[in-house]
Amino acid sequence: MRSIREFWIAVVTLPPQQHTEAVPISKPPG
């Protein structure tokens, strides 16, 4: 698995719609 930094970097670069699919661990507020 990639480092946590690279993981979150990819999460930040992804559009809001992909956040829910890419980050099932912690859903964004709202």
N, C-alpha and C positions, 0 to 999 in steps of 0.2 A: 504493500500500500504506500501511496505517496505521503510525504510529510504533511503535518497538520497545516503548515503555512500554505503549501501549494493547494491543499484542499479548500481552505477558506478563500484563497485568491480566486480559485475557479468559481466558488460560490458567489463572490462579490461581482465577478465579471458576468455571471449569468443574469438574464433578465428576471424580473419578479415572478413571471409565470413558471419559470423552471425551478425557482427556489424550493417550492413545495415538493417537487419530484426529486431534486438533487439533494435536498437536506431533510430527509424524513426524521433525522435524529432530533433536531430542534426547529420547530415551525416558527416562522417570523411573527412578531406581535401584530395583532390586528386580524 
